[in-house]
């Protein structure tokens, strides 16, 4: 099960190319500060603007640098099913522990279309898959019933839920088995999501405050709810500030 504070790590560039040295330093910074998993090529890692070569190389660097100290969950989603399969196959061969897969964007698929897309990838590549629902960027919301149906596929193990709706979050948790990990895709909902049975967060804020986000999740897991709540309110202004422009 993937849980805790997982960072959607940025992809640093220098002179128009991926800055591998700085990227490795950022990964070390995360691990030193208690981050539970590294997610290369998520939205924050600029997956939508990387070339295929850059995308694959960034994932390879992350896996190599982490060296099995924490899980690496590679962003492999696409609005092209064949491309999503290709990226997921590459991630598995490179040694990723899981794949994070965004809903197809721009195409505006139906709920049946979403189901068939993810089902095809899951059947094609035997790797743990975390779905990624972010309707504000994809223009389509994956409904709880669709997520529950997908959760029955053995290697679809969780969802990064970034609809911003607590009703949607609670519906998903109530409709899926306990071993299906529902994690927040919105930093500002991390504590509320944990309170209703979620497992953690795939975090943007962890890029600059990894220890606080890690401590928040660990304190909650230890039953120290008041201390976790204090950290949440400490982080909340930063959670909002980091999304002022995006």
N, C-alpha and C positions, 0 to 999 in steps of 0.2 A: 504493500500500500504506500502511495506517495502522500506525504503529509508534512505539516509544519510550514516554516518560512522558506519558500523557494523563490529564487530571484530570476526574473525575466531580464537577463543581463544585457547591457548595452553592447553595441559593436563599435569599438573606437576606430576612427580612420585618421590617416596622416598622408597628406599630399595625394588624396584621391584613392588610396589603397587601404585595405584592412591593416591596422597597426597591431601586428601579432604580439610584439613585446608588451605593449600596454595592456592588451587583452589578457595575456597570461598574468600580469600583475593584478588586474581587476579580479580574476578568478581566485587568486591567492587571498586577496583582501576579503572576498566573500567567505571562503572556507575558514579563514582565521577568525572571523566574527560570527561563526555558528550557523551559517546558512545551510539548510537541509538538502537543497538540490539546486543545480545550475540548469537554467533553460536558455540555451543559445538559439538565436534565430526566432525569437518570439516577436510580437509587435514592437516591443522596446528595442529589440536587436535589429530592427529595420528589415525584417524578412521580405517585405513587399518590394523593397528597393535594391536588394542584393542581386547580383547576377547569380546564375546557377553555380558557377565556379566559386564565387565568394561564399555563397550559402553553404556549400559542401565543405569548404576549407574551414570556415568558422566552426562548424560542428566538429570537425576533426581536431582542431586545436583544443577545443573545450574538453573533449574526451581524453586527449593526450595529457593535458595539463592537470585535470582532475585526478586522473590515474586511480579511479575507483574509490576515492575517499568519500565521495557523496554521489548520489545518482545524477546522471546527466539525462535530461529529457529534451530531446531535440525538436525544435519547431520544424514540422515537415508538411504543413497544410498547403493546399492550393485550391483554386477554383476549377482546376483541371484534374480529373480523377487519376489519369495516367501519370501526370507529373507528381501528384501526391504519393502515388505508389513508388515512383522512382526515388523521391526524396526519402521516403520511409525505408526503403530497401537500403539506400546508402547509409542512413543513420544506423540501422541494425548492423550492417557489415563493419561500420566504423567502431562499433562497440557501445552505442547508446543504450541506456537502461529503459528508455521509453520514448514515445513520440507524442508531441503536442500538436493537435490538428484543428485548425480553425475551420469554421463553416465556410463553404464556398461563397465567395464575395462577388458582387456585381451581377452574377447570373440570376439571383433571387430564386433559388430552387424551392419547390414545394416541400412539405414535410416528408412526403414519400421520397422525393429526390435527395433530401439530406440523408435519410436512412440508407438509401441504396449506395450513395457515395461512400459513407463511412463503413458500411458493411463490406463493400468491395475492397477497400484498403485493408481492413482488418483480416479479411480472408486471404488476402494476397501476401501479407507480411506478418509473421508471427512475432509481434513485439507488443508490450503493453502500450495501449493508446489512451491518452487523455483528450477528450473532446474539448473544444474551445468555442463557447458561445459568446459573441460580442456583437449584438445587432446594431449598435451605434456605428460600427465600421463595416459591417457586411451587408446591411440593409435587410437581413432576415433573422427572425428570432426562432431558435430551435425550441420547440415547445416541450414541456415536461413529459408528455406522453411519448414523444419521439425519443427523448433521452432515456426514458425508462425502457423502451423497446430495445434501444441500442445497448443498454447496460447488460442485457441478457447474452450478448456476444462475449465469449470468454475473455478475449484479450482487450476489450474495451473496459477500462478499469476505473475511469473517473471523468470528471468534467471541470474545466476552469469556467466558472459561471460569471459573466461580466455583463449581464443584462441590467444590473442595478436594481432589480426587483427582489425584495425579500419574499414576496409571495411566490415568485417563481422558484427561488432557492428552497423554500420550505416544501413546496409541491414536489420538487425533484427528490429531496431527501426522503420524503414520506413515501414516494413511489418506487424508490430503488432499494436494493438490499444494503445492509450495513457495510459490506465490504466494497461498495462503490464509493470512491472518494470524491466528494463535492468540495472544491476549493474555490476561494474567492478570486475573481479577476479584477476586483476593485479594492484597492488598499483601504479605502474608508469604510468598507463593510467587513473587514477582517474579524473584528471582535463580535459584531452581531451574528455573522455566519457561524463562528465557533459556538456561540450560545445556542444555536438551533440545531447543532449536530454536524456542522461542516468540519473538515479535517485540516484546513490551513489556508494558505494564500500563495498565489504566484504573483510576486510583488514587483512593482516599479520602484517604490520607496526604498526597498532593500538595496538598491544600487548605491544609495548614499547613507542609509541608516540601517545596515544589516543587523547589527547586534540588537538594537531595540526591537526590530520586527521579530527576530529569532527569539529573543527573551519573552516577548508577548505570547507567542505561540507555545513556548515551553512552560511558562507560568500557567497558562490556561490548562495545558495537559496535566500539570501537577496539581490542579485543583485550586490554585492560588488566584481566584477570579478577581478579587479586588485589586491585587497588584497588576494583573494583566490589564484590567480596565484603566488603571492610571497610566500605563504605558500607551494604551490606545489613544487616550485623550491628549497625551503628550505628542503623539505622532499625527493626530488628525489635521492640524493646520498644514503640515507638510504634505499630507495626502492630497489635500485640496489644492495647494499651491502648485504642485507638480503637474497638474492637469489644466492650468489656467489657459494655456494656448493649444492643447491637443485633446 
